[in-house]
Amino acid sequence: MEAHEIWLTRLFNDHLAGLGNSFLSLAGLSAQLRPWANFITMQILVAAIMVVLFLALRTRLSVDKPGKTQQLFEVIYEFLRGEANDQVGHDGHKYLGYFATVFLFILFCNLIGIIPGFESPTMTPSVPAGCALATFLYYNIAGIQANGILN
């Protein structure tokens, strides 16, 4: 257990400890009295915020009258598309969905830490390590799919 349990983690541990211990047992770990850690609950919150934000944005997309949020995400999209093309080359658009997901996840994880009562999940080394591991696996799987196993 962490030294300081934020309010969201306390809610998870008070009301969803059984669910947390179910996940621990799936991973082959023993049950704990307070299974949820701050960085885990904050990652769940960030993922939920991203899903809600993009579902809300999707219903408001407009070619004729784009709102401020749509314009902001169009700027982010153009930035990421440019970076994907610079780093990957002409096939960068194929991987843009993954790049955007990781970029926005890390951005939201870092930004949520400036809100009082919340912590940035990326301050725990396992979160950026998990993103790096996922990217390493994705990179190699995409490379094998594009070039074959012996090229």
C-alpha positions in Angstrom: 0.0 0.0 0.0 1.2 3.5 -0.8 1.9 6.0 2.0 -0.8 8.3 0.9 -4.1 7.1 -0.5 -6.0 9.8 -2.6 -9.7 10.1 -2.3 -10.4 8.2 -5.6 -8.2 5.2 -4.5 -9.9 5.2 -1.1 -13.3 4.9 -2.9 -12.0 2.0 -5.0 -10.5 0.2 -2.0 -13.6 0.7 0.1 -16.2 -0.3 -2.6 -14.3 -2.3 -5.2 -11.7 -4.3 -3.3 -13.2 -7.6 -4.4 -12.8 -6.6 -8.0 -9.2 -5.5 -7.4 -8.5 -8.8 -5.7 -10.1 -10.7 -8.7 -7.6 -8.9 -11.0 -4.7 -9.8 -8.6 -5.7 -13.5 -8.6 -5.9 -13.5 -12.4 -2.2 -12.3 -12.3 -1.4 -15.0 -9.8 -0.9 -12.6 -6.9 -2.4 -13.0 -3.4 -5.3 -10.9 -2.2 -4.7 -7.7 -0.3 -6.8 -5.7 2.1 -6.4 -2.5 -0.1 -5.6 -3.8 -3.6 -5.9 -0.5 -5.6 -3.0 1.8 -5.8 -3.1 5.5 -6.7 -1.5 5.1 -10.1 -4.0 2.4 -11.1 -7.1 4.3 -10.2 -5.7 7.4 -11.9 -5.0 5.5 -15.1 -8.6 4.2 -15.0 -9.8 7.8 -14.5 -7.7 9.1 -17.5 -9.0 6.3 -19.7 -12.6 7.1 -18.7 -12.1 10.8 -19.3 -10.6 10.0 -22.8 -13.5 7.8 -23.7 -16.2 10.3 -22.5 -14.3 13.2 -24.2 -14.1 11.5 -27.6 -17.7 10.1 -27.5 -18.9 13.7 -26.7 -16.6 15.1 -29.4 -17.8 12.6 -32.0 -21.4 13.6 -31.6 -20.5 17.3 -32.2 -18.3 16.9 -35.2 -19.1 19.4 -38.0 -17.6 20.4 -41.2 -19.5 23.6 -41.4 -19.2 24.9 -37.8 -16.5 23.1 -35.9 -16.4 23.9 -32.2 -13.4 24.9 -30.2 -12.8 21.4 -28.9 -12.9 20.0 -32.5 -10.5 22.7 -33.6 -8.1 21.9 -30.8 -8.1 18.2 -31.7 -7.7 19.0 -35.4 -4.5 20.9 -34.5 -3.3 17.9 -32.4 -4.2 15.5 -35.2 -2.2 17.6 -37.7 0.8 17.8 -35.4 0.7 14.0 -34.8 0.2 13.3 -38.6 3.2 15.5 -39.3 5.4 13.8 -36.7 4.3 10.3 -37.9 5.2 11.2 -41.5 8.6 12.7 -40.3 9.5 9.7 -38.1 8.0 6.7 -40.1 7.8 8.1 -43.6 5.1 7.7 -46.2 3.3 4.9 -44.2 3.1 7.0 -41.0 -0.7 7.3 -41.4 -1.1 3.6 -40.8 0.2 4.0 -37.2 -1.3 7.3 -36.4 -4.1 5.8 -34.3 -1.6 4.1 -32.0 0.6 7.2 -31.8 -2.3 9.5 -31.0 -3.6 7.1 -28.3 -0.2 6.9 -26.5 0.4 10.7 -26.9 -3.0 11.7 -25.5 -2.8 9.1 -22.7 0.5 10.3 -21.5 -0.5 14.0 -22.0 -3.7 13.5 -19.9 -1.8 11.5 -17.3 0.6 14.3 -16.9 -2.0 17.1 -16.9 -4.3 15.4 -14.4 -1.5 15.7 -11.8 -1.9 19.5 -11.7 -5.5 19.2 -10.4 -5.7 19.3 -6.6 -6.7 16.0 -5.2 -5.3 13.9 -8.1 -1.9 12.4 -8.8 -0.1 12.0 -12.1 0.0 8.2 -12.8 3.2 8.7 -14.8 5.1 9.5 -11.6 5.1 5.8 -10.9 7.8 4.1 -13.1 5.6 1.2 -14.0 3.2 3.4 -16.0 5.8 4.8 -18.5 7.5 1.4 -18.6 4.1 -0.2 -19.5 3.7 2.4 -22.3 7.3 1.7 -23.5 6.7 -2.1 -23.4 3.4 -1.8 -25.4 5.2 0.4 -27.9 8.1 -2.0 -28.2 5.7 -4.9 -28.8 3.6 -2.9 -31.3 6.7 -1.7 -33.2 8.0 -5.3 -33.6 4.7 -6.8 -34.5 3.9 -4.1 -37.0 7.4 -4.6 -38.5 7.0 -8.3 -38.9 3.6 -7.8 -40.5 5.0 -5.2 -42.9 8.3 -7.0 -43.8 7.8 -10.6 -42.9 9.8 -12.5 -40.3 13.0 -13.0 -42.3 13.5 -9.6 -44.0 
